[in-house]
Amino acid sequence: MKVDIFKIIRITAGGMHCLCESNVGVIRKQNHMVPQSFWNMFNGLEIVEIGSFEPRQRWYQRLWNFILKLLRIK
């Protein structure tokens, strides 16, 4: 019989396990064994698609783009 997790109830004191509500009652699971979608529901976070944001440029890339923008205006 496969255990189906419904939600995370709380994180244990050590922070390595969490108590989950499942079809067989309350169980203790290791944090890395619980799917990320349950953590998003537990923390109240919305699911963000990976491709929906651009990575931040490094300082020298931003400086170079600023210099190029100054040269294009004149």
LINURDA-V186668 format. One record per pair of residues at least 24 apart in sequence whose C-alpha atoms are under 6 Angstrom apart, sorted by sequence separation. I is the first residue (numbers start at 1). GAP is how many residues later the second one is. If there is no record, write none. Layout:
BEGIN
i->I gap->GAP
i->I gap->GAP
END
This chain:
BEGIN
none
END
